[in-house]
Amino acid sequence: MLQTIEFNIQNKLLTREALDAYDPSAESWQKQFARRYTHHCELNDVLNNVENVDQTVYGKFAVSITPYVAQLMDRDDPMCPIRLQYMPTFAEETKPGFVTMLDQLGEEGDTVPGTSIVHRYPRRVLFLVSNACATLCRFCTRKRMVSQPTGSVHKDEIERSIDYIAANTQIQDVLLSGGDPLTFSDERLDYILGEIRRRAPHVRFLRMGSRMIVQLPTRITPELCAVLEKHRLQMVNTHINHPKEITPLLRERVKVLQKAGIMMGLQTVCLKGVNDDVDVMRELFLQAIEMGIRPYYVYSTDMVEGAHHFIVPYQRMLELYEGLRGWISGPAVPTFIVDGLGGLGKLPIIPIYVKEEELPDGSGTTVKCRNYAGKTVEMPGLGRDYALPTHSN
């Protein structure tokens, strides 16, 4: 055990000079994975103003940061949007009166016994294949299982999960998630995807969610893309919260993935202090669409333990949406949603642009509309019981 610890320390970049000189594209993703920082003290000579949290924070959720992500962090500013997402803080301590849940989305209630399949909707399933991630987000919605030994997805669970998909011919859509599926080797992914395609020809849409693309872009290799293309993985949803996460290396590796014929979507979490700003979101989504990644969802922060300080109020989310729609290209505007507690599902947050009102004389209704710039128009022809005017010859 002592030798292992020494090896890990020797392979970590423990000074700012070493980190700045490091080229992530110069070595394999596996070696970079081994260089991850797993304690804030390891960053004391890399970053200034590191908060000295105690072990109570680690007892609730571990720390894991790739050197690539650390390079994106501002050296001095603790409010850097990258640091806020990944560095542990005493702000994670339980807030009095704030209700947190281990499984706030009710996934365990919809999990098929003996499998890691969450079957909530009639024709699609969530397949949780891994409990590991390259870098741990402090607002993670699956803290109950991610990077926790007791939450590991065992090999036999994966086998039973594939059995379940194969036996249920109504399942048309399978989403691989976790954790992060790309923490698996190419060979393991080849097996899982291949078995789904071989044994479940009724699956019409096979997709994957991965933040590792952003946290360790060199995971995207020609060899990986060959596996994904071989098994017709049709879509990858990645997760970006701030324009600072979009780098030349990320853009380069996204192109490699797209050349394999894979659609890409973007999911974002609305985080206080990180991206709850109209200009930040406009820039994020425009850069995403420039890369050929379609903004898909903006989630409200889930009510998970240690994430209360990230929550953006509902009214502010409405304001952010209003600052996007009409101001940037339509395809770059995602759907803002709340993931309902207890498994209620994804519920859209949408400002009212069109509303129906009763006419003063009670004869029917009229429809009043407003656009993104606040201009309004009345359209009585869309109202109830509206009588179209007659034309005489």
N, C-alpha and C positions, 0 to 999 in steps of 0.2 A: 504493500500500500504506500509506503514512504517513497519508493521509487516512482510510482505513478504520480504522486503529488509533485515531486521535483520535476518530472518530465513536463507536466502541465505548466508549471511556473516558468520553466525555461523557454517554453514555446509561446508565452504571452508577451505582448508588447507593453512593457511596464513604464516606458517613458514617452513623453510627447514626441521627442525626436525619432524614436523607433517607430511610433505609430505614423507620423508624417511621412517617413521614408518607405513605409510598407505599400506594396503594390498588390492589391487583391487579385488582379488578373495574372499574377506571376506564379501562382501555385494552385493546386487542386482545391475544390470546395471542401473536401474532407479535411484537409490540413487547416483551412481557415476555421472550420467548425470546431476543431480541437483547440484553437487559439481563443475561444470565447472567454470573456470576462464573466466570472460568476460571483464576484463580491465587489462592493463599491470601493473597498480599500485598494483593490488592484488598479483603480483609476486615479488614485491620489496624486500620482506624478504625471498623469496624462491630462487631467482636467483640474482646473482651479474651482474653488468654492463647492466642493463635493460635500453633500450633506452626510453627516456621520450617523446614520441610522443604526439602531441596535437590532439584536437578533429577533425581536418580536415581529419585525417586518418580514424577515426571512422565514419565520415560522408560518406565515400566512401565504407567502408566494415567493418563489425563488427569483434569482436574478440571472440573466443570461444575455450577453451583448456581443455581437460579432465585431471584430476590428473594423470592418467596413462601416458599420453603423456608428461606431465610436469616432471614426474620422469625420462624420457628418455633424458631430456635436460641437457647438461653440465652446472654445477652450475656457472662457471666463463666465459666460452668462448662464446661471442656473435656470433661467426662464426660456432658454433655447427650446424651440418646439420639438427637437429630436430628443434632447435630454429629458424633457417633461414626460415623453412617452415611455422611456425605458429605465431611467434612473430611479431607484427606490427613494421614498421620502416619508417623513413622519406624517405627512398629510393623509397617508393611507390608513392611519389609525381610525378605528371605528368612530363615526360621528354620532353623538348622542341624539336619539330620536330618528335616526336615519335607518330605514329598514333595508337590510341586505339579505340575500339568499344565496345558498350554494348552487341552486339550480333554478334561477329566476325565470328561465324560459320553459321550464317544465319538460325538458328533453327526456329525463329519466322515465317519466310517466308514459312516454310514447316510444320507449326503447323496447324492441322485441327481446324477450327473455333469452339469455344465452348468446346474444349477438351484440354488435355495436351499431345496429341499424336503428335510426329514429324514423319511425313510419307515422307521420302526422297527417300527410295529405294522401288522397286516394291513389294517385298514380306516380308519386315521386317519393324518394327516400333520401335521407342523409346517412352516409356511411362514414362513421368516425374510425379512420384506419390507424391513427397515430395519436399519442399523447405528448409528442415532442415538437418543439419549435426551435428555429435557429436563434431567435432573439425573443425575449418575453415582454409583451406589452403589459404595462402596469394596469390597464383597464380590461384585461382579457375576460371575455364572457364565460370561458370554460375553465376558470381557476380550479374548479372541483376535480379536474382530471389532468390539465395540461402540466407536463413536467413533474407530475406527482407519481411516485412509484405505485401507490395504491390505485391510480387511475390508468395504469398501463392497459393498452389494447393487446390482448394475448393472441398468439397465432391461431389457436383453436377458435377464438371469437371471430376472427377474420374469415376462417373457413366456414363457420356456421352462417356468417353474414352473407357470404357468396351463395351458400345453399339456399338461404331465404330469398334472395333476389331471383335466383334461377327458378325457384318453385312458384313464385308469384308473378304470373304472366301479365297482371294488370300494371306492373311497375314499368313505366316508360322512361323515367328520368332518375338518374343516380348521380348524386353529388358526393365526391370524396373530399373529406375534410378532417379535422382533428382539433388540436395539434395541426401539424402540417405534413401532408403526404410526401412533399419533396425532401423530407428528412430521410426517407427510405432510399435505398440504393436503386440504381436503374434496374437491376435484376429483380428486386422485390416488386417494384412497380410493374415491370413487365409481366410478372406472374399474376398479380391481382387484376390488372386491366385485361390481360389475356383470358383469365378464367371468366370474368364477367361477360366478355364478348363471346366466348366459346359456349358458355352454358346458359346465357340469358339473351338470346337473339331478339327478344321482345323489347330490350332497352334501346330506345331510339335516341336518347340524349344522355351522353356520358360526359361529365364535367368535373372540375376540380377547383377547390379554393386554396390559395397559397399566398402567404405573406413573405415567404422565403425569397421570392423573386426580388423583393424590395430590400430585404435584410441581408441577402447574400446573392447578388445577381449572377455570380459565376457558377451557381448551381445549374443555370441554363446552359447546357452543352449540346453539341450536335448529337451526341450519343443519347442523351435524355430525349431530345426532340424526335429522334428516330423511333424510340419506344412509344412515345405519345402518338405519333403519326401512324405507326404500325397498328395500334389498337383504336384508331379513330376517336381519340379524345377530342371532343368538339369545342370545348370552351374552358378557359382558365379565368377565374375571377381572382384578381389580386387586390391588395389593400394598401392604399396610400392616403395619408392624412395631411400632408403638407408638401408644397412645391420643393422644399429643400431635399426631399427624399428622391426627387427625380434628377438623376445624374447622367452624364454621358455613358457611363458603364451600364446603367439600367436601360437606357435607350437602345444601346447596342445589343444587349441580350434579349430585350423584348422583340427586336427584329428577327432574331434567330428563332424565337418561338413562333412568331407569326408566319415565317417561311414554311413552317410545318403544317400550315393550313388551320391553325387554331385561333378561334375568336378570343378576344380578351375583353373582360369587363372589369370595372373598378368599383370597389366598395370602400366606403369611408366612414369613420366614426366621428361624430361631431363632438369635439373635445374643448372644454373651456381652457383658454390660454394657448391653445395649439392652432385651431382653425376656425374659431367662432368669430370670423371676420369676413365680410363680404369680399374684400379685395383678395384675401388669401384663397378663398374658395373659387373665385373666378379664375385666378391664375392656375390653381391646381387642376381644375376641370378642362381648361383650355389646353394646358400642356398634355393632359391625358389624351384628349381627342386628337392632338397633333401626333401623338405616338400611335394612334389607331386603337386606343383603349377606350371603350365606351363607358362613361360614368353611369353607374347602375343604381346603387343605393347610398344614401347618407343615413346612418343609423343614429338614433339617440344613444347616449351612453347607457349601458344596462346597469341595473341596480345590484351590481356585484360587489362583494366586500373589497374595500380598498380603492374604490373608483368614484366615490361620491363627489370628490373635489373636481372631477372632470365634467360633471353633468351640466349641460346647457339647457336652460328653461325652454319650455314649449314655445312661448311667445318669441323668444330670440331665434329659435329654429324657423319659425314662420317668417321673420324678418330676413333671415339669410336666404331662404327660398325666394322671397320677393326680390332680393338683390341679384338673383341669378336669372330667373325667367324673364325673357325679353331683353336682357342686357348682354347675354352671351348666346352663342349659337344653340338652337334647340336640342340637337343631339348631345350637347355637352352638359345638359341640365339633368341631374339624377333625380330620382324619387326620394324625398325625405320620409323616413318611417320611424315609428316606434315599434319595437318588438314586444308585443303584449305579454305581460306576466302570466306565468302558468301555462304557456302554450297557446295563447290566443292567436298568435301569428303576426305577420308583418302588416302594420296598419299605416296607411299613407297620411302624412302631414301636408295638407294642401290649403293654402289661403282661398278665400271665397272670391272668385272673379265673376261668377254668374249666379244670380239668385232670383227666385220667383217671389213676387209680392201680390197680395190681393189688391184689386182695383177699388178705389174709394166707393164706387156705387154698388159693389158686391157682385158685379156681373161676371166676374172671372178674374184672371190674373194677368200680370205683365212680367216680363223678364228684364231685369236691369243688369247691365254688364259694365265692367271696367277693365282696362288693360294694364300692363306693367307700369306705365307712366302716370296712371291715375285718371286718364281720360275715361268718361263714361258715356254710355248710350243706352236708350231704352228700346227693347225689341218686343212690343206687345204681341207680334205674330207668333211668338213661341209660347205665349201664355195659355192657360186652360180656358176653354170655352170662348176663345177669340173667334169672332165672326169675320171671315174674309170679306172684303168689300166686293159688291156685285158691280158688274160693268154692263151697261145697256148698249145694245147695238145702235 
